[in-house]
Amino acid sequence: MIRVTAALSRTRAGLMLALQAGLAAGLAWFVAHDLFARPMPFFAPIAAVIALGSSVGQRLRRTTELVAGVAAGIGLGDGIILLIGAGPVQIGVIVLLAVLLATAAGGGAALIVQSASSAVLVATLTSTTGQPWTRFLDALVGGGIALVVMTVLLPLNPLTVVRRAADPALRAFTGGLHDAARGLAGRDAGAVRGAVDRLRAAEGTFAAFSAAIEAARENVAFAPARWRARGALAQYVEGSAQLTYALRNVRVLLRRAETALNDAEPIPDVLPVSVRHLGDAVELLRQEWDRGVEPIAARERALRAVAESGRAYREGVGYSGGVVVAQARTAVADLLRATGVEYAEATRQVRDAIGWTARPQKVRRRPGRRGSMPS
C-alpha cells in the first residue's frame, strides 16, 4: 500500500512534465510538418522533448543552452555528412567538432553533451536528404516550441517547485537542531557531532532550494499565467539567503557546543532547550511558508530560543558555552530576517528578548592633559 501511494505521488509530481512534453511534441510536429511543409520532421518533436526533459528545475538560460546544443549538433552532423559522407571516421570528426564548438561557445556540460549526442544521432540513424540545414531548422522549431510551452502555454507552478525544494532543506535543518538539543541534554558530544554532520550534508538541499528560487523567479517573470504567484513566492525569495546564513551560524554554534562538552564545561539545562526551540522555529517557518501565512509563530519561537540562551548565560557557561550563546543570537537574528523582519528591527527584538535593552553606554574621554586649569 505504501509503495502504491508513493508511486501515485511520483505520478502526480510528473504529470505536469508529461503534459508539457506531450503538448510540445505535438505542436513541434504540427508547425514543422503542416506550416513549414517538412515531410518527416521527426527532429522537431525530439528537440522539444529533450529540451523539456533535461531542463526540469533549471533556469531559462540553461534550457536555451540545451536547445542550442541540440540544433547545433544536428546542423553540424548534417553539414559534415553532406560534405564527406557517413562512416566511423566521420562520426568521430562530427563529435570532435561538436564538442569543440560547444566549448568555444562557453556552454556548460548540458550544451556539450546535447550537441555531441545530437550530432551522433544524425550521423548514425539518418541519411542525408540533399537539403542541408533542414533538420537543423526542425531542431530549432522543436526547441522554440519547448520554450513557448514551458514559459507561456503550460508553465510549471513556481510555488510548487519551490516548496518541493524547500521542504527537505528545512526538515533537515530542523532535524539537525533537534538532534543537537538531545545530545546537549544528554551531555553526548558524539550526538552533537552527528548533528553537525547532518547539517553539513543538508547544504546540498539548500543549494537545490536556491536553484529552485532562481528558476521560479524566471518562471514568474516570463510566464504571465504565473504572475499571480509573485506575492506568495516573495516569502521564499526574500528568506532563502537568510536561512543559508542561519544554517552556517548554527553549524558554528554546534561545533562550539561539542567543544564545550569535550572540555567538560558547565551546560545549563536551558541551553539545550534553547537549541530545541530554534529547531521548532525552523519547522514552524516551513509550515507557515507552506500555508502562505505570516510566520508569526516562527518569530515567537525564535525569540523564545534566544531568551533561553540568555538565561543560560546568566546561569554560567564556559568560554565555548559563551560562543554558543553568541551564535544563538546571530542565528535567531538571521531567522527573523528570513521571516521578513528588517535588520535593525531583528537586532532590537533579539536584544529585548535576551534582556539587553538598558546596557550602559561607555563615555569616551576627549584627549587632553589631566587636571589642566583654564587660563
Secondary structure as GFF3:
##gff-version 3
##sequence-region A 1 375
A	DSSP	alpha_helix	2	30	.	.	.	ID=ss1
A	DSSP	pi_helix	31	35	.	.	.	ID=ss2
A	DSSP	alpha_helix	43	53	.	.	.	ID=ss3
A	DSSP	alpha_helix	60	84	.	.	.	ID=ss4
A	DSSP	alpha_helix	88	104	.	.	.	ID=ss5
A	DSSP	alpha_helix	109	125	.	.	.	ID=ss6
A	DSSP	alpha_helix	134	148	.	.	.	ID=ss7
A	DSSP	pi_helix	149	153	.	.	.	ID=ss8
A	DSSP	alpha_helix	158	185	.	.	.	ID=ss9
A	DSSP	alpha_helix	189	201	.	.	.	ID=ss10
A	DSSP	alpha_helix	203	222	.	.	.	ID=ss11
A	DSSP	three_ten_helix	224	229	.	.	.	ID=ss12
A	DSSP	alpha_helix	230	262	.	.	.	ID=ss13
A	DSSP	alpha_helix	270	291	.	.	.	ID=ss14
A	DSSP	alpha_helix	296	315	.	.	.	ID=ss15
A	DSSP	alpha_helix	319	338	.	.	.	ID=ss16
A	DSSP	alpha_helix	343	354	.	.	.	ID=ss17
###
